[in-house]
Amino acid sequence: MSRILVIEDEPIIRTELRRLLVRAGHDVSEAGAVQEAASDHALDSFDLVLSDLRLPGAPGTDVIARCPGVPVLIMTSYATVKSAVDAMKLGAVDYIAKPFDHDELLLQVERVLREGKLTRQNAALKREVEQSYSVSGMVGGCAAMRDVFERLRKVAPSPATVLVLGESGTGKELVARALHAQSPRADGPLVSVNCAAIPEGLLESELFGHEKGAFTGALTAHAGLVEAAHGGTLFLDEVGELPAPAQARLLRMLQDGEVRRVGSTRPRKVDVRIVAATHRDLPRRVQEGAFRQDLYFRLRVVEIRLPPLRERGEDLPVLARHLLEKACRKVGRAPMTLSPETLAALSTHPWPGNVRELENALERAVILADGPLVTPDLLALELPAQDSAAETLEPAEPEADEPGGGSLEDYFRRFVLEHQEHMGETELAKRLGISRKALWERRQKMGLPRTRA
Protein backbone atom coordinates (compact mmCIF):
# COMPACT_ATOMS: atom_id res chain seq x y z
CA MET A 1 0.00 0.00 0.00
CA SER A 2 1.41 3.38 -1.05
CA ARG A 3 1.08 6.52 1.06
CA ILE A 4 -0.23 9.51 -0.91
CA LEU A 5 -0.70 13.10 0.26
CA VAL A 6 -3.36 15.17 -1.53
CA ILE A 7 -2.99 18.97 -1.27
CA GLU A 8 -6.14 20.63 -2.62
CA ASP A 9 -7.95 23.73 -1.31
CA GLU A 10 -11.41 22.78 -2.59
CA PRO A 11 -12.97 20.30 -0.08
CA ILE A 12 -15.27 18.64 -2.64
CA ILE A 13 -12.41 17.86 -5.06
CA ARG A 14 -10.15 16.79 -2.17
CA THR A 15 -12.77 14.39 -0.81
CA GLU A 16 -13.45 12.93 -4.25
CA LEU A 17 -9.72 12.38 -4.84
CA ARG A 18 -9.36 10.69 -1.46
CA ARG A 19 -12.22 8.28 -2.19
CA LEU A 20 -10.84 7.48 -5.65
CA LEU A 21 -7.33 6.73 -4.36
CA VAL A 22 -8.55 4.75 -1.33
CA ARG A 23 -10.65 2.54 -3.60
CA ALA A 24 -7.48 1.93 -5.62
CA GLY A 25 -5.80 0.59 -2.48
CA HIS A 26 -3.76 3.59 -1.32
CA ASP A 27 -3.38 5.16 2.12
CA VAL A 28 -4.37 8.83 1.64
CA SER A 29 -3.78 11.94 3.76
CA GLU A 30 -5.14 15.43 3.04
CA ALA A 31 -4.19 19.10 3.37
CA GLY A 32 -5.69 22.36 2.07
CA ALA A 33 -2.40 24.25 1.61
CA VAL A 34 1.35 23.70 1.48
CA GLN A 35 1.89 25.21 4.92
CA GLU A 36 -0.83 23.02 6.42
CA ALA A 37 0.70 19.94 4.81
CA ALA A 38 4.16 20.79 6.16
CA SER A 39 2.89 21.39 9.71
CA ASP A 40 0.57 18.36 9.91
CA HIS A 41 2.62 15.71 8.12
CA ALA A 42 6.18 14.42 7.69
CA LEU A 43 6.34 15.15 3.97
CA ASP A 44 9.27 12.83 3.29
CA SER A 45 7.27 9.85 4.59
CA PHE A 46 4.96 9.77 1.55
CA ASP A 47 5.43 7.79 -1.66
CA LEU A 48 3.67 10.50 -3.72
CA VAL A 49 2.37 14.03 -3.26
CA LEU A 50 -0.56 15.05 -5.47
CA SER A 51 -0.83 18.85 -5.28
CA ASP A 52 -2.94 21.55 -6.89
CA LEU A 53 -0.89 24.33 -8.46
CA ARG A 54 -2.92 27.30 -7.23
CA LEU A 55 -3.39 27.18 -3.47
CA PRO A 56 -3.92 29.70 -0.66
CA GLY A 57 -0.53 31.09 0.31
CA ALA A 58 2.36 29.30 -1.38
CA PRO A 59 1.82 27.67 -4.77
CA GLY A 60 1.68 23.89 -4.95
CA THR A 61 5.15 23.69 -6.51
CA ASP A 62 6.63 24.91 -3.21
CA VAL A 63 6.05 21.47 -1.74
CA ILE A 64 8.68 20.03 -4.10
CA ALA A 65 11.58 21.55 -2.15
CA ARG A 66 10.03 20.47 1.17
CA CYS A 67 10.01 16.75 0.35
CA PRO A 68 13.23 15.91 -1.51
CA GLY A 69 13.17 12.42 -2.98
CA VAL A 70 9.36 12.21 -2.99
CA PRO A 71 7.70 12.49 -6.44
CA VAL A 72 5.25 15.40 -6.76
CA LEU A 73 2.44 15.30 -9.32
CA ILE A 74 1.01 18.77 -10.05
CA MET A 75 -2.65 19.26 -11.06
CA THR A 76 -4.39 22.43 -12.12
CA SER A 77 -7.36 23.74 -14.06
CA TYR A 78 -5.06 26.31 -15.65
CA ALA A 79 -3.57 23.92 -18.16
CA THR A 80 -1.10 26.05 -20.05
CA VAL A 81 2.16 24.95 -21.58
CA LYS A 82 4.05 27.56 -19.55
CA SER A 83 2.71 26.37 -16.19
CA ALA A 84 3.53 22.76 -17.14
CA VAL A 85 7.10 23.69 -18.11
CA ASP A 86 7.57 25.77 -14.94
CA ALA A 87 6.34 22.92 -12.74
CA MET A 88 8.66 20.41 -14.41
CA LYS A 89 11.63 22.79 -14.09
CA LEU A 90 10.99 23.01 -10.37
CA GLY A 91 11.14 19.21 -10.08
CA ALA A 92 7.60 17.95 -10.55
CA VAL A 93 7.55 14.43 -11.99
CA ASP A 94 4.48 15.15 -14.11
CA TYR A 95 1.51 17.44 -14.70
CA ILE A 96 -2.19 16.73 -15.15
CA ALA A 97 -4.93 19.15 -16.16
CA LYS A 98 -8.38 19.52 -14.56
CA PRO A 99 -10.94 18.31 -15.20
CA PHE A 100 -9.28 14.90 -15.52
CA ASP A 101 -10.66 11.45 -16.21
CA HIS A 102 -10.51 9.23 -13.10
CA ASP A 103 -8.98 6.29 -14.96
CA GLU A 104 -6.39 8.59 -16.53
CA LEU A 105 -5.43 9.98 -13.13
CA LEU A 106 -5.12 6.50 -11.59
CA LEU A 107 -2.91 5.33 -14.47
CA GLN A 108 -0.67 8.35 -14.02
CA VAL A 109 -0.46 7.83 -10.26
CA GLU A 110 0.42 4.14 -10.69
CA ARG A 111 3.12 4.99 -13.23
CA VAL A 112 4.73 7.58 -10.96
CA LEU A 113 4.62 5.20 -7.97
CA ARG A 114 6.14 2.38 -10.04
CA GLU A 115 8.96 4.63 -11.29
CA GLY A 116 9.58 5.88 -7.75
CA LYS A 117 9.86 2.33 -6.47
CA LEU A 118 12.41 1.47 -9.18
CA THR A 119 14.40 4.59 -8.33
CA ARG A 120 14.55 3.59 -4.65
CA GLN A 121 15.50 0.02 -5.55
CA ASN A 122 18.30 1.26 -7.79
CA ALA A 123 19.55 3.60 -5.07
CA ALA A 124 19.55 0.74 -2.57
CA LEU A 125 21.41 -1.52 -5.01
CA LYS A 126 23.96 1.20 -5.67
CA ARG A 127 24.53 1.64 -1.92
CA GLU A 128 24.99 -2.13 -1.59
CA VAL A 129 27.51 -2.17 -4.44
CA GLU A 130 29.37 0.78 -2.96
CA GLN A 131 29.55 -0.99 0.41
CA SER A 132 30.95 -4.11 -1.29
CA TYR A 133 33.36 -2.49 -3.72
CA SER A 134 34.23 1.00 -2.52
CA VAL A 135 37.57 1.87 -0.97
CA SER A 136 35.90 1.79 2.46
CA GLY A 137 35.02 -1.85 1.78
CA MET A 138 38.63 -2.75 0.99
CA VAL A 139 40.20 -3.88 4.23
CA GLY A 140 43.83 -3.14 4.96
CA GLY A 141 46.05 -1.06 7.18
CA CYS A 142 49.55 -2.06 6.12
CA ALA A 143 51.77 0.53 4.45
CA ALA A 144 51.29 -0.93 0.97
CA MET A 145 47.49 -0.87 1.24
CA ARG A 146 47.50 2.67 2.65
CA ASP A 147 49.40 3.69 -0.47
CA VAL A 148 46.77 1.95 -2.62
CA PHE A 149 43.95 3.81 -0.86
CA GLU A 150 45.71 7.15 -1.25
CA ARG A 151 46.26 6.62 -4.96
CA LEU A 152 42.65 5.56 -5.41
CA ARG A 153 41.45 8.70 -3.66
CA LYS A 154 43.58 10.92 -5.88
CA VAL A 155 43.02 9.27 -9.25
CA ALA A 156 39.34 8.25 -9.04
CA PRO A 157 37.89 11.73 -9.84
CA SER A 158 40.21 12.18 -12.84
CA PRO A 159 39.78 10.73 -16.34
CA ALA A 160 43.30 9.23 -16.27
CA THR A 161 43.95 5.71 -17.54
CA VAL A 162 45.03 3.42 -14.70
CA LEU A 163 47.18 0.30 -14.76
CA VAL A 164 46.59 -2.04 -11.80
CA LEU A 165 49.39 -4.53 -11.10
CA GLY A 166 49.33 -7.53 -8.81
CA GLU A 167 49.25 -11.30 -8.62
CA SER A 168 46.07 -13.23 -9.39
CA GLY A 169 43.55 -12.97 -6.58
CA THR A 170 44.88 -9.74 -5.02
CA GLY A 171 41.72 -7.78 -5.84
CA LYS A 172 42.48 -5.94 -9.08
CA GLU A 173 38.83 -5.93 -10.18
CA LEU A 174 37.88 -4.60 -6.75
CA VAL A 175 40.17 -1.63 -7.40
CA ALA A 176 38.57 -1.07 -10.81
CA ARG A 177 35.10 -1.05 -9.23
CA ALA A 178 36.23 1.40 -6.56
CA LEU A 179 37.74 3.70 -9.20
CA HIS A 180 34.48 3.61 -11.17
CA ALA A 181 32.20 4.08 -8.14
CA GLN A 182 34.11 7.16 -6.98
CA SER A 183 34.45 8.77 -10.39
CA PRO A 184 32.13 11.21 -12.22
CA ARG A 185 31.24 8.20 -14.42
CA ALA A 186 29.66 6.27 -11.53
CA ASP A 187 26.19 6.45 -13.12
CA GLY A 188 27.56 5.03 -16.39
CA PRO A 189 28.32 1.37 -17.14
CA LEU A 190 31.28 -0.58 -15.82
CA VAL A 191 32.19 -3.25 -18.36
CA SER A 192 34.72 -5.91 -17.31
CA VAL A 193 36.64 -7.99 -19.84
CA ASN A 194 39.04 -10.85 -19.12
CA CYS A 195 41.38 -10.61 -22.10
CA ALA A 196 42.83 -14.06 -21.36
CA ALA A 197 39.43 -15.78 -21.39
CA ILE A 198 38.31 -14.75 -24.90
CA PRO A 199 39.71 -16.83 -27.80
CA GLU A 200 42.19 -14.83 -29.86
CA GLY A 201 40.12 -15.17 -33.02
CA LEU A 202 37.09 -13.59 -31.36
CA LEU A 203 38.80 -10.98 -29.20
CA GLU A 204 38.80 -8.07 -31.67
CA SER A 205 35.15 -8.64 -32.52
CA GLU A 206 34.15 -8.88 -28.86
CA LEU A 207 36.04 -5.74 -27.90
CA PHE A 208 35.50 -3.51 -30.91
CA GLY A 209 32.43 -5.01 -32.59
CA HIS A 210 31.87 -6.08 -36.18
CA GLU A 211 29.65 -5.28 -39.14
CA LYS A 212 27.29 -7.70 -40.82
CA GLY A 213 29.24 -9.96 -43.17
CA ALA A 214 32.64 -8.98 -41.75
CA PHE A 215 33.49 -12.69 -41.44
CA THR A 216 31.81 -16.08 -41.67
CA GLY A 217 29.03 -16.23 -39.13
CA ALA A 218 28.65 -12.43 -38.78
CA LEU A 219 24.96 -12.47 -39.67
CA THR A 220 24.20 -9.15 -37.98
CA ALA A 221 26.12 -6.07 -36.90
CA HIS A 222 27.47 -6.28 -33.35
CA ALA A 223 28.51 -3.45 -31.02
CA GLY A 224 31.63 -4.39 -29.06
CA LEU A 225 32.32 -4.11 -25.36
CA VAL A 226 34.14 -0.81 -25.83
CA GLU A 227 30.97 0.76 -27.23
CA ALA A 228 28.96 -0.87 -24.43
CA ALA A 229 31.14 1.02 -21.93
CA HIS A 230 30.43 4.41 -23.55
CA GLY A 231 30.04 7.02 -20.83
CA GLY A 232 31.53 4.71 -18.23
CA THR A 233 34.58 2.57 -17.48
CA LEU A 234 36.11 -0.35 -19.38
CA PHE A 235 38.10 -2.73 -17.17
CA LEU A 236 40.58 -4.81 -19.17
CA ASP A 237 41.75 -7.63 -16.92
CA GLU A 238 44.90 -9.51 -18.00
CA VAL A 239 45.63 -6.83 -20.60
CA GLY A 240 49.09 -8.35 -21.04
CA GLU A 241 47.48 -11.24 -22.95
CA LEU A 242 46.13 -9.05 -25.77
CA PRO A 243 47.39 -10.19 -29.19
CA ALA A 244 49.19 -7.68 -31.40
CA PRO A 245 46.20 -6.70 -33.62
CA ALA A 246 44.01 -5.98 -30.58
CA GLN A 247 46.85 -3.98 -29.02
CA ALA A 248 46.98 -1.78 -32.13
CA ARG A 249 43.22 -1.17 -32.06
CA LEU A 250 43.28 -0.39 -28.34
CA LEU A 251 46.12 2.09 -28.85
CA ARG A 252 44.15 3.83 -31.61
CA MET A 253 41.11 4.03 -29.36
CA LEU A 254 43.16 5.58 -26.55
CA GLN A 255 44.76 8.10 -28.92
CA ASP A 256 41.72 9.15 -30.94
CA GLY A 257 38.76 8.33 -28.71
CA GLU A 258 37.13 6.25 -31.41
CA VAL A 259 36.71 2.63 -32.49
CA ARG A 260 36.30 1.00 -35.86
CA ARG A 261 34.30 -2.21 -35.94
CA VAL A 262 35.77 -5.20 -37.73
CA GLY A 263 34.71 -4.91 -41.37
CA SER A 264 33.84 -1.21 -41.13
CA THR A 265 35.56 1.85 -42.61
CA ARG A 266 33.66 4.30 -40.42
CA PRO A 267 35.07 5.19 -36.98
CA ARG A 268 32.72 5.69 -34.05
CA LYS A 269 33.39 8.14 -31.24
CA VAL A 270 33.47 6.63 -27.75
CA ASP A 271 33.86 8.21 -24.33
CA VAL A 272 35.43 5.49 -22.20
CA ARG A 273 37.83 5.47 -19.29
CA ILE A 274 40.25 2.55 -19.36
CA VAL A 275 41.36 0.68 -16.26
CA ALA A 276 43.74 -2.14 -17.18
CA ALA A 277 45.17 -4.88 -14.98
CA THR A 278 47.73 -7.63 -15.26
CA HIS A 279 49.87 -9.92 -13.14
CA ARG A 280 52.48 -10.10 -15.93
CA ASP A 281 55.77 -8.18 -16.05
CA LEU A 282 54.82 -5.75 -18.84
CA PRO A 283 58.28 -4.11 -19.16
CA ARG A 284 59.71 -7.58 -19.79
CA ARG A 285 56.92 -8.30 -22.28
CA VAL A 286 57.86 -5.06 -24.04
CA GLN A 287 61.52 -6.10 -24.19
CA GLU A 288 60.51 -9.49 -25.59
CA GLY A 289 58.41 -7.79 -28.28
CA ALA A 290 55.18 -9.32 -27.00
CA PHE A 291 53.64 -6.00 -25.89
CA ARG A 292 53.72 -2.61 -27.58
CA GLN A 293 55.82 -0.05 -25.75
CA ASP A 294 53.62 2.87 -26.85
CA LEU A 295 50.53 1.08 -25.54
CA TYR A 296 52.30 0.30 -22.25
CA PHE A 297 53.06 3.99 -21.70
CA ARG A 298 49.47 4.91 -22.62
CA LEU A 299 48.08 2.48 -20.06
CA ARG A 300 50.34 3.38 -17.13
CA VAL A 301 49.42 7.05 -16.77
CA VAL A 302 48.78 6.13 -13.14
CA GLU A 303 50.01 2.82 -11.74
CA ILE A 304 48.52 1.08 -8.70
CA ARG A 305 50.38 -1.95 -7.38
CA LEU A 306 48.53 -4.39 -5.12
CA PRO A 307 50.65 -6.34 -2.62
CA PRO A 308 50.25 -10.14 -2.41
CA LEU A 309 48.51 -11.44 0.70
CA ARG A 310 51.72 -13.03 2.07
CA GLU A 311 53.19 -9.49 2.34
CA ARG A 312 50.19 -8.13 4.28
CA GLY A 313 50.79 -10.01 7.55
CA GLU A 314 49.34 -7.37 9.87
CA ASP A 315 46.20 -7.16 7.72
CA LEU A 316 45.47 -10.90 7.67
CA PRO A 317 43.45 -11.28 10.92
CA VAL A 318 41.29 -8.21 10.20
CA LEU A 319 40.81 -9.22 6.56
CA ALA A 320 39.93 -12.79 7.55
CA ARG A 321 37.28 -11.61 10.01
CA HIS A 322 35.84 -9.25 7.41
CA LEU A 323 35.62 -12.00 4.80
CA LEU A 324 34.19 -14.42 7.37
CA GLU A 325 31.40 -11.95 8.17
CA LYS A 326 30.75 -11.52 4.45
CA ALA A 327 30.62 -15.31 3.94
CA CYS A 328 28.15 -15.70 6.82
CA ARG A 329 25.85 -13.11 5.28
CA LYS A 330 26.11 -14.76 1.88
CA VAL A 331 25.32 -18.23 3.19
CA GLY A 332 22.71 -16.99 5.67
CA ARG A 333 24.44 -18.18 8.84
CA ALA A 334 24.74 -16.53 12.24
CA PRO A 335 28.07 -14.75 12.89
CA MET A 336 31.03 -17.09 13.41
CA THR A 337 34.47 -16.70 14.97
CA LEU A 338 37.98 -17.85 14.11
CA SER A 339 39.75 -20.02 16.67
CA PRO A 340 43.31 -19.06 17.74
CA GLU A 341 44.58 -22.20 15.96
CA THR A 342 42.81 -21.06 12.78
CA LEU A 343 44.40 -17.62 12.93
CA ALA A 344 47.80 -19.30 13.36
CA ALA A 345 47.16 -21.54 10.35
CA LEU A 346 46.12 -18.53 8.27
CA SER A 347 49.30 -16.67 9.18
CA THR A 348 51.61 -19.51 8.08
CA HIS A 349 49.89 -20.44 4.80
CA PRO A 350 51.68 -19.11 1.66
CA TRP A 351 48.39 -18.04 -0.03
CA PRO A 352 49.32 -18.63 -3.68
CA GLY A 353 45.75 -17.62 -4.57
CA ASN A 354 45.91 -14.47 -2.41
CA VAL A 355 42.70 -12.81 -1.14
CA ARG A 356 40.52 -14.86 -3.50
CA GLU A 357 41.89 -18.08 -2.01
CA LEU A 358 41.30 -16.77 1.52
CA GLU A 359 37.73 -15.77 0.68
CA ASN A 360 36.97 -19.17 -0.87
CA ALA A 361 38.51 -21.03 2.08
CA LEU A 362 36.41 -19.08 4.59
CA GLU A 363 33.21 -19.53 2.60
CA ARG A 364 33.88 -23.27 2.42
CA ALA A 365 34.44 -23.32 6.19
CA VAL A 366 31.16 -21.48 6.84
CA ILE A 367 29.26 -24.00 4.72
CA LEU A 368 30.86 -27.06 6.35
CA ALA A 369 30.97 -25.90 9.97
CA ASP A 370 28.56 -27.52 12.44
CA GLY A 371 29.01 -24.84 15.10
CA PRO A 372 29.91 -21.16 15.42
CA LEU A 373 33.68 -21.76 15.47
CA VAL A 374 35.92 -21.98 12.38
CA THR A 375 38.64 -24.57 12.99
CA PRO A 376 41.75 -25.18 10.82
CA ASP A 377 40.45 -28.46 9.37
CA LEU A 378 37.49 -26.64 7.81
CA LEU A 379 39.81 -24.42 5.76
CA ALA A 380 41.52 -27.37 4.01
CA LEU A 381 44.79 -25.43 3.87
CA GLU A 382 47.04 -28.35 4.75
CA LEU A 383 48.73 -30.27 1.93
CA PRO A 384 48.44 -33.85 3.29
CA ALA A 385 50.98 -36.48 2.36
CA GLN A 386 50.20 -39.31 -0.06
CA ASP A 387 50.23 -42.94 1.07
CA SER A 388 53.78 -43.39 -0.16
CA ALA A 389 56.33 -41.81 2.13
CA ALA A 390 58.34 -40.82 -0.91
CA GLU A 391 55.49 -38.70 -2.21
CA THR A 392 54.95 -35.43 -0.35
CA LEU A 393 52.57 -32.65 -1.21
CA GLU A 394 54.85 -29.96 0.13
CA PRO A 395 57.17 -28.47 -2.50
CA ALA A 396 60.87 -28.82 -1.89
CA GLU A 397 62.44 -25.96 0.01
CA PRO A 398 64.36 -23.63 -2.35
CA GLU A 399 68.10 -23.67 -2.16
CA ALA A 400 69.48 -20.63 -0.39
CA ASP A 401 71.52 -19.62 -3.41
CA GLU A 402 68.76 -20.30 -5.96
CA PRO A 403 67.87 -17.01 -7.68
CA GLY A 404 64.27 -16.06 -6.94
CA GLY A 405 63.77 -19.37 -5.15
CA GLY A 406 61.17 -17.93 -2.82
CA SER A 407 58.93 -16.39 -5.49
CA LEU A 408 55.34 -17.46 -6.03
CA GLU A 409 56.09 -18.55 -9.60
CA ASP A 410 58.86 -20.87 -8.36
CA TYR A 411 56.49 -22.27 -5.72
CA PHE A 412 53.87 -22.93 -8.38
CA ARG A 413 56.35 -24.46 -10.86
CA ARG A 414 57.89 -26.82 -8.31
CA PHE A 415 54.56 -27.94 -6.92
CA VAL A 416 53.06 -28.68 -10.35
CA LEU A 417 56.14 -30.53 -11.62
CA GLU A 418 56.40 -32.63 -8.45
CA HIS A 419 52.75 -33.67 -8.25
CA GLN A 420 51.21 -33.61 -11.72
CA GLU A 421 52.04 -37.28 -12.31
CA HIS A 422 49.86 -38.49 -9.45
CA MET A 423 47.26 -35.69 -9.29
CA GLY A 424 44.57 -34.65 -11.71
CA GLU A 425 44.03 -31.00 -12.65
CA THR A 426 41.14 -30.62 -10.24
CA GLU A 427 43.20 -31.88 -7.29
CA LEU A 428 46.20 -29.74 -8.26
CA ALA A 429 44.02 -26.62 -8.46
CA LYS A 430 42.38 -27.45 -5.11
CA ARG A 431 45.71 -27.91 -3.36
CA LEU A 432 47.01 -24.64 -4.79
CA GLY A 433 43.84 -22.83 -3.77
CA ILE A 434 43.00 -21.69 -7.30
CA SER A 435 40.45 -22.59 -9.97
CA ARG A 436 41.08 -25.06 -12.82
CA LYS A 437 40.91 -22.13 -15.24
CA ALA A 438 43.58 -20.22 -13.28
CA LEU A 439 45.75 -23.37 -13.21
CA TRP A 440 45.42 -23.75 -16.97
CA GLU A 441 46.26 -20.07 -17.54
CA ARG A 442 49.36 -20.27 -15.36
CA ARG A 443 50.49 -23.45 -17.13
CA GLN A 444 50.27 -21.66 -20.48
CA LYS A 445 52.12 -18.59 -19.26
CA MET A 446 54.92 -20.57 -17.60
CA GLY A 447 55.34 -23.13 -20.38
CA LEU A 448 54.16 -26.10 -18.31
CA PRO A 449 51.94 -28.09 -20.67
CA ARG A 450 49.47 -30.50 -19.10
CA THR A 451 50.73 -34.08 -18.97
CA ARG A 452 48.60 -36.85 -20.39
CA ALA A 453 48.22 -40.19 -18.64
Salt bridges, closest charged atoms under 4 A:
GLU8 OE1 - LYS98 NZ 2.69
ASP27 OD2 - ARG3 NE 3.67
GLU30 OE1 - ARG14 NE 2.98
GLU30 OE2 - ARG18 NH1 3.37
ASP47 OD1 - ARG120 NH2 3.97
ASP52 OD2 - LYS98 NZ 3.40
ASP86 OD2 - LYS82 NZ 2.81
ASP94 OD2 - ARG111 NH2 2.24
GLU110 OE2 - HIS26 NE2 2.80
GLU115 OE2 - ARG111 NH1 3.30
ASP147 OD2 - ARG151 NE 3.90
GLU150 OE2 - ARG153 NH2 2.51
GLU150 OE2 - LYS154 NZ 3.79
GLU167 OE2 - ARG310 NH2 2.63
GLU173 OE2 - ARG177 NH2 3.38
ASP187 OD1 - LYS126 NZ 2.89
GLU204 OE1 - ARG249 NE 2.50
GLU211 OE2 - ARG261 NH1 3.81
GLU211 OE2 - ARG268 NH2 3.30
GLU227 OE2 - ARG261 NE 2.87
GLU238 OE1 - HIS279 ND1 3.00
GLU238 OE1 - LYS445 NZ 3.92
GLU241 OE2 - ARG280 NH1 2.87
ASP256 OD2 - ARG252 NE 3.40
GLU258 OE1 - LYS269 NZ 3.71
ASP271 OD1 - ARG185 NH2 2.55
ASP281 OD2 - ARG284 NE 3.93
ASP294 OD2 - ARG292 NH2 2.93
GLU303 OE1 - ARG300 NE 3.27
GLU303 OE2 - ARG305 NH2 3.34
ASP315 OD2 - ARG312 NE 3.27
GLU325 OE2 - ARG329 NH1 3.21
GLU357 OE2 - HIS349 NE2 2.85
GLU359 OE2 - LYS326 NZ 3.09
GLU363 OE1 - LYS330 NZ 3.27
GLU391 OE2 - HIS422 ND1 3.98
GLU418 OE1 - HIS419 NE2 3.67
GLU425 OE2 - ARG443 NH2 3.02
GLU425 OE1 - ARG450 NE 3.63
GLU427 OE2 - ARG431 NE 2.49
GLU441 OE2 - LYS437 NZ 2.41
